[in-house]
């Protein structure tokens, strides 16, 4: 208690044990000029306190917003005198009269900005220590400090609004799918490890020592079982778990809108998905999305944008120039599998320091450098690499790119996947730097015709690009068997503003197709039976044609909120090291628990020595 408080009696600062029959009549973003003259009861936290001599003002905050509250000695001397004790983040209940703010004192930024509540009486519901950072949107505290005190961070209006939006979006999803004949069915959290994808989180079994459950990376096999079971249309808003490296739009546990349909093809699944997404954006943001979402093949996306999740709100398409430099004098380009260029109109304004930063940036994606050419206002080309080009190469490059004075050309050369990815992410970086992206626009896009399989150079085998239960396109069964790298999948991703928000496929529903897929993946009959025996059995008993899609709810809400990280739309997220700073998870457990599970840990020092 402060010196000022010690001068006053204990009763004046006593926190009440219960509400004493008081009930909140309005939330703090509700009152307006229509309520002038009403007696109201408000509750919340003290956002700010201002002592103007005779009057004490507080901004009272709850989840919905702010209301200005006035303690006046002329209106109630005792209530005013006790209000000197109020501090930031104290929890209070006030009862008083709604009145118009004095002339010139209204605040158009607030819904409640025309009025204030003059207090007749109030109750102290709780006190608060000084928070480690201000409870306001303009906070300069580091993310780690805010995650440590996440319960305080969530009080900030911007974050609170994210969760209001998340709730509304989830309810819109449920209503839409219910209206379209989908059943919400829960699937197990403790299941079997089927290591064909990201690493599983494993859970040891106490009852069956030495055996482990896995937390589901998705309900994939169970929703297929539900289609075999005749449920026909299923959905679930469920938790999924993947033990993988983290980034701004990825967490070890995340929420998925999972949808599956029997007797469906790509057009039907995509149609339901489009209608659902349009409905969610309309109900939640009152935003109109296109009547039909554009479509682009995987090959087109990688060719033009370098990535299979392009942000099409701005241009800066890539062009391949491998043929121009093949066998030429610039050895780096001449010997490369792929050479691509991105012309940036007006990009010559970029400084050498910025270009050096971009060079370091593309190294993240495996690139060994960044070549560039600035086209000066007099038409001269400025670059360390131009001296290696022949006149014919320069002429062909100028014609291919259509470059103009004031432009810059960025190049990536080398292994195709690295060159595409590096230039693809550089495109986004440059688009942000030059303000080419309209942040008010939502640009949905379907990506189709993915490769069914991709080659794993480390394991020297084919792996499923989507998952092992994705069907090849019609008529390609022999291609899967004879030339797996040429097979295309009946898979589709929904991309919005450069983020993959949903991905799905038409599933394999016959034993013959599934056997061909397992064979292409190098999974023999014994291994297939061990890992996926229940699926193989189910396919023998009249599995209907079926397909589905799964949406990342966290990522979808992140886009809708305009947030830069999904941590801003997950109530209690993990850090990039997969730790919770608030609860200090993961943590060590006692030897008794380990013995019950039949587990003995290696000493950490031994682990370090071995590594």
N, C-alpha and C positions, 0 to 999 in steps of 0.2 A: 504494500500500500504506500502511495506517495506521501510526502510531507503534507501536501494540501489535504489529502484524504484523512490523514491522522487527526487533523483538527476537527473532523466531523464525527458524528455518532455512528456506531456500527450499523444501526437499523437503516440508515440512509443508503447504505451500500450493500444491504443484504440481498443475495440472490434468492428469489422466491423458489419454493419447493415444487410448486405446480402452477398451472395457469389460473387457478382459482375461478374457473367458470368463464374466463375470457375466451372468445372465439374470433379469429381473424375474419373480417368482413370483406376485405379486398386484398389482392396482391399489390405489389408496389410499382406496377406498370399499368395501372387500370384507371385510376381516378382522373377526371377531366372537369371541364367547366360545367358539365351536366350534373356533377355531384356537389356543387357549391351549396353550402348550408346543411349537408348531411353530417351526421355523427358516424364516425368510422373507427374501426380497430385495425391497426396494422402491426405486423411483426417482422423482424429481420435483424440485420447486422448494421452497425454504424459504419457507413462508408467514409464520410468526412464529418468533422465537427468544427463549427465556426462560432466563435464568441464575439458578438458585435456589441459588447458593452451591455446594453439593456436586454438584448435578445440573444438567444442561443439557437443556432440552426444545426440540424444534422440532415445528411442525406441517408435515408433508410433504404437498405438494399435487401432484396430477396432474389430468388432465381429468375424472376421475370423482369426486374428493373429497379428504378429508383423513385422515391417520393421525398420531397423536401418537407421536413417537420420543424415546427417552430415552438420553442419554449419561451413564453412571454411572462414577465413578472406581473403585468397588469391583468393577464388572463388567469393565471394560477401561480401564486407566489411560491408555494411549496414545490410544485412540479418543476418550476424554473430553477429554484435553488438547488434541488437534487441533481438537476441536469449538468451542473458543473463537474460531476463525477464521470460523465460519459467519455469514453475513449474509443479510438478506432477498433472495430471488430467486436465491441461489446454487443450482446444480443438483448434486444429490448422489445417490449410490446407497448404501444401507445394508443390512447383513445382520445379523440378530439374532433374538432369541427373543420370541415373542408371550406377554405375560403380562397378567393381570387388573390393571386400574387399582386403586390403593389405595381403601379404603372411603371413600365420600363424594366421590370424585374423578371418577366416571363422568359422561359428557356425553350426555344423551338426545337432543340435537339432531343428533348424528352417528351414522351407521350403525356407525362404528368406536368409538363412545364408551365401550364397556365395556372396551376393551383398549388397550395401548400396546406398542411394540416397543422392547426394550432392546438397544442396539447392541453387536455383537461387533466389527465392522469396518465401515469406510465409505470411499468413494472420492469425491473432489471431481471432478465432471464438467465444471463451468465456474463461473466467478465472474460477478458482475453489478455494474454501476454502480447507484447508488441510482435507482430508478424515479422518473419525474416525478410520479407519483401512486400511491397505495397500490393494490396488486393485491387488491382486495376489493370486495364489492358496494356497501357504503356509501361511495361515492366522491363527493367534492364537486368534483372537477376538471371544468372546462367541457368540452363536447362537442368543441370544436375541438382542445383539447389531447389528448383521448383518441383522436380520429381521426388526429391527427398520429402518434401512437404506437399505432396500431391493433393491432399485433402484441402489445403489452402489454395493451391493453384486452380482447383476446380471451382472455387468461388468467383474467379474472375469472369466478368460478363461474356467475354468472347468465347471462352471455353464452355461456360454454361450453355450458351446459345448453340454450340456445336452438338451438345447432347440432347437438347430439345429437338434439333433438326434430325438427329439420328433416330430418336424415338418416333418422330412423325414419319420418317422414311420407312422404318421397319413396320409400322402399322399399315402404311399404304401398301407395302409388299404383301402383307398377310391378307388384307381385304381383297386386293386384286386377284391373288392366286385362289383364294376361297371362292370368289365369284366365278372363276374359270374352272372349277371342278377339281382343284388340287387338294389332297389331304395332307395335313401336317403330321408327320410321323417321325418319332425320335429313333435314332440308331445308336448302337453302343459306343461308349467312350473307351472302355477297356476291350481291346480287340487283338488280332493276331498281327505280328510283324510280317509285312510282305515287301521286302526291300527292293522295290523297283521304282525309284524316284529319289526324293530327298531323304536324309537320314531320319529315322524314327526316334521319338522319345520313348524310352523303354520303362516299364513299371514292373519291378520284381514281384513275384507272387509269394506270399507267406504260406499259403495252403499247399502250394506245389513248388517247393524249394527247387531252385535251379531253372525254373521256367519264368518267362516274362510275357507280360502283355505289352502292346504298343498303343500309344495314343494315336487316333486316326489322323492321317494327313488330309483325308477327306472321306466322306461316307461312300466312296465310289462303289465298292463291291456290294455293300448293303442296299444301296438304292437300286442296283441292278437286280438283286434278289427280290426286292419289292415289286419290280416289274414282272419277274417270273411268277411272283405270288398273285398277280392279277390286280394289284392296287391301281394300275394304269396311270394315275397322275399323283405324284408325290412332291412335297417340298419340305424344307426344314431350314430354319435359321440356326446354324450350329457352330460350335467351336471346332477348329481344326488346329493341328500342331505339326510343325516342321522344324527339325533341328538343323537349320541352315544359317549361312552368314547373313547378317542383318544389314539393312539400309533404311533410308527415310520412309520408303513405302512398303516395308516388310517387317513382320514381328514373328517371334516363335509360336505364339498362339494368336489366332485371328478368327474372325467371324465370317462365315460363308452363307450366302443364300443359295441353297442347293435345290435344283429342280430336275425332275426326270419325267419322261412321258413315254407311254407305250403307243405302238402303231403310229409312229411319228417319223418324219424325215427332216432334213435340215431346214427347209422352208417353214415347217410348222414350229420347230423349236425356236428358230430365230424370230418368227412372228410373235410368239408369246413373249419372248425376251424383250423385243422392241416395245411392245404394248405395255409391258410392266415398267420398263425404264421410263417411257414417256409419262406414264401415270404417276410414278414416284416424283419425277421432276415437276410435274404440274401441281400435284397435291402438296408438295413440300415447299417448292420455291416459286410456284406459279410461273414456271418457265416452260416455254413451248419448244419441244425438240422436233426435228424434221418428221414429216409424215412417213417417209421411208429413209432408213439409214443407208448411206452410200456403202458400196462394197469394193474391196480391193483384194487382189490375190496376194499371197505371201511373196511371190516372186516380184510383183510390181512394187510392193512396199519396200523390200530390201533394195531393189534397183534404184528407186527414186529417193528413198529417205534413209537407207542404211539399216533400219530397224523394222521389226515386225509389229511395232506399236507406234506408228508415226503420229505426230501432232500435226494435223492438217489445217490448223488455224492460220498458218503462214506458209510461204513458198520455200525458197532456197532448196530446190530439188538438186539431187546429185546427177552427174553424168559420168559414164564410163569412158575413159580415154586410153585404155590399155593398148588398143590397136595403133594409136598415134605414136607411141613411144617404144613399141616392140622392136628390139634390135637396134635402138638408137644409141646416142652418145651418153645419155644420162643413165648410168648403169643401174642405179636404184630403181628407176622406172622400167628400164628395159628388161630386167630379170624378174619383175614382179608378176605374180599370178593375177592380180587385179590392181588397176590404177584408176582412182575416181577423183573427180574434181567437184567443188561446190563454189559456184560464183555467188558473191555477196555484193549486190548493188550498193554503192556508197560506202563499202567496207574499207576503203583506203584510209578512212579517218582513224581506224584502229592503230594504236601506238605499238611500237616495237615491244614495249613492256607487256602489253596485253597479248600480243602474239606469242611471246615467250611463256606467258601463263597458260595459254591454250596448248602450247607444246607439252608442258608438264601435265596438263589435264588429260590429253589423249593417251598419255602413257598408262593411265589407270586401266585402259581397255586393251593393253598389250601393244600399242603402237610404239614404234621406235623413233618417231619424230613427226614433224608437221612441216610440209613444204608449202610455200606460199608465193604469190606474185601480186604486187600492187600495180595497178594501171594508173599512171600519173596523169594529170590534167592535159599534158601535152601528148599523151598517147604512149609515152615511153614505159617499158616494163621494168619495174624495180624488184629484184629478187636475187638471192645468192645462187639460184639454180639456173637462171636464164642463160648464162654463158655456156651451159652444156647442151642447149637446144639448137637444132638446125633451123634454118629459115623455114623449111617446109613444115617442121613440127610446130613452130610458132604460128604459122599461118593456119594450120589445121586446128590447133587449139583455139585460136581466136574465132574461127568460123564455128567450131563445135559449141563453144560457150557463149558466143555473142557478147563478150566482155566489152565494157565501155570505160572511158576515163572516169576515175573515181571509184572503180570496183576493186575488189580483192578476190583472188582465187586461192582456195585452200585445197590441198591434195593429201590423199592417203594412198599408200601403195604397200603391197605385200600380200600376205595370206588373206583370202577373200573375207572370211568372217571377221578378222581383226580390222581390216580396212573399212568394211561396212559399218561395224559397230562404232569405231572411233569417230568416223566422220558423221555418223548419225547423231551421236551425243554432242559433238561439236556444233552441229546445226542448231540444236536446242539452246546451247550456251550462247551462240552468236545471236540467235533470235531474241533471247532475253536481253542481251547487252544493247542491241539496236532498237529495242521496243517494237519489235515486229509482231508480237503476239497480243491479240485482243483478249484480255483476261475476262471480259464480260460474256464471251461466247462459249457455248458447249458444242463440241464438234464430235459426234459419235461416228464410228466407222467400223464396219465388219471386215475382218481379215479372214480369207478363206484359202482353200487349196494348199494347206501346209504339207510339207513332206511327212510321210508316215513315220519314218525312222531317220536317225542321224548316227554318224559313225563316231564311236568313242575311241579316240586314238590311244588313250592310256590302256584301256582294257582290250583294245583291238577286237571290237564287236559292235554290232548294231544295237542301239537302244531306242526305246519308244520316245518320240518327241513329246507326245501328249501323255499317254499311258498305254499299257499293253492291251487294253480292252477297246481301243479305238478301231473302228472299221476302216479298211481301205476303201477307196472309191469303187463304184460298181465296175465289174469287169477286170479288176486288178489283182485277183487272187493269185494268178500265175506270176504276176510281176513281184508280188511279195515273196513268192517261193524262189524265183529265178534271179531277180534283179532288185533286191529290197530298196536300194537307194533311189530308185526311180518311182516308187509307189507314193501316191498322194493320199492323204487322210481325209475322211469325212469330218473334219474338225473345223472349228470356227472360233475366233476370238472377237469380243466386242471391246473396242478401244475408244476412250473418250479423252481428248486433250493430251494425247501422248501416254496415257496410262492404260494398261490392260485391266479392265474392270470385270470382265467375264470371259470364261472359256469353256467350251464344251465340244461334244462330238456325237455322232451316231455310233452306237456301241456294236461290237461284235455280238451276234445272237445265235450263231450256229457253231457246233463243235468243230466243223471243218475249218471255218475261218479262224477260230481261236487256236487250233493246232498249228495252222500255217504261221500265225503271228508268233507263237512261242518258238517255233522252229527258227524263224528269222532272227529272233532275239538270242538264240543259242541256249534256250531252256529245254532240256530234254523231258521226256514223259515223267520220269521219276521226280525231278525237281518241280515240274508243273503240278504234279499231284500233291507234293509236300506243301507248296506255297498256296496253291489256288484250287485245291481239290473240291471244295464246296461249290465254287463257281463252275468248274468243269462238270460236276454232277448236275447242277441246275440247268445248264445248257442242253442237257439230254432230255429234259422234260417239258418241251414245248415253250421255250422262251420266245416271247413276241419280239418283233423289231422294236427297238427303243433307242432313245437318245435323250440328251439333256444338256444342261449348262449350269455352271456354278459362278456366282458373282462374289467378289470380295467386297463385303459390306463396308469394311473400314476404308478401303480405297475409294469406294463410290462416295461415301460421306465426305472424305477428305476433298475430293474434287468439288462437290456441291458447296462445301463451306469455304472453298478457296484457301484451304490450309496447305502447308508445304510438307507436312509430315503426318503419317497416320497416328503418331503418338498424340496428336492434338485431338483425335476423335475416339481414342480408346481411354476409358476411365482410368485404368491403372496399368500403364504400358511398361515394357521393359526397355532398357538402354540398348545401345549397339552391342554391348557385351552380354546381352540376354539376362541382365540382372534387374531386380526391382529395388530401387534405392530406398523406397519407403519401408518395405517389410524386410529388406536385406536378404531376399531370396535370390538364388539358391543358397542353402546353408548346410553346415555339417549336421549329421544326426548322431545320436548316441550309439554306443556299441551294442546295447540291448536290442535296439531296433534292427541293427544290422544282423545280429545273430538270429533273430526271429525270421529274417528273410534269407538266411543262409549265405550271407555275403561277407567277404573279408576284403578290405581295401588295401591296396598297395600303399606303402609309405610315400608321401609326396616327394621326399628327397630321392628315393629310389627311382621314382618316375622321371625326375629331372635328369638323374644320372643316365638312365636308359635313352632319353631323348637327346 
